[in-house]
Amino acid sequence: MRFASFRIASILLAAVSLLLPAQAWGIVVGDDPNLHVVASSDSNYAGVAYLSTVGGASAVAINPWYILTAGHAASTGGTATFTINGTKQTFIMEDVFASSSADLAVVRLSRSTGLTGYSFYDPNVYGSEVGQTSIIAGYGMSGTPATVQAGGDPNFPRGTLRMGYNKIDSSLYSSTYGQCLKITFDYPGLGVTKEAMTALGDSGGPLFIQESGQLLLAGIHVAVARYDPNHWPKYNDYGYDVRTSYYSSWINSKVASTPATQTGDFNNDGVTNASDIDALFAHRGTNDLWYDVSGDGNVSNADVDTLLHSIIGTEYGDVNLDGKVNISDYNILASDYGSTRAGWAMGDLNGDGVVNFADYQIMEEYFGYGTGESLSMPSVPIPEPATCVLLTSGLLLLGRRSQLRRGA
């Protein structure tokens, strides 16, 4: 049966959200297992990823570095696995940007997938999504009303990439999920064939509309209107997908148009500055290649050199990043000398979180850079009294260790 109003559908959706606030779902096709379409070998679906989160979920590439998924399926440190050219490749989920108004998240990966990603469906160009035939894909648990058992159809286990077809019935708003598209698992014989529905494991997977042979991303799977752990979606169940056209501006604002490996703009705020230097310092020694601006496959001091010299165009010691190392930089370092939890803009030139003598020595080495002059560095700053006590204690301890090394 069909509901006569969006209001009733919204009430149903709200009720389901209480029963199943963070479940992922999987694809069921028709009433015949033979109508399942396994798409893992199809290059058209290479951009659909399997996530290690929430017991297994799905996602879709929208950029070489970024995926889009359901908000409840996104988790920093989780993994996204793609099958690219027949080979499984796994990527760490590094930065998660969750929408405050929809069950939707943009996730940056630890390295480039090399995939272009899917473009968004634009209803201003192609017309409304409602009434269109959609293609749903995901890695969830498969089965049919006739054959499924608790745990899913063993012929199509969770973690198998599959696709199927369904008509988009309407759009609606949910306070839990946001602006959504609704699909229905219709009875056979109603003018539909090979109709599919999402089920456990498909959350975050894509709802596509095909235009001129191109798969365009129209939605992200987030929920099904009824939850029965022993029988997967029944006829007349409703599936909900967050409507990507409604959130495309927000999504695009989280995706860097040019990778930080080229710009050094690690936080994607449009400028490369001291905060980016601090971010790079914080990621030295990690496997997050977003920070590998030197292109050597590692994140190290070589990347700091590249960021300063080749991207920003300055030198160590340039605290205010004006292209010179002079008395202005010294004054900043002197005023913050002894500070902890410090950054580049305070004079922490080696990224250890403290402004101290080691930073003074770095500035001294490059003092006069960019001025065209040979400048004399002022004396070592005198820290605040509390810091003096710590400094004195440290010097006494250092002297004692020296004596011990000399055999005293």
Order of alpha helices (4+ residues) and beta strands (2+ residues): alpha-beta-beta-beta-beta-beta-beta-beta-beta-alpha-beta-beta-beta-beta-beta-beta-beta-alpha-alpha-alpha-alpha-alpha-alpha-alpha
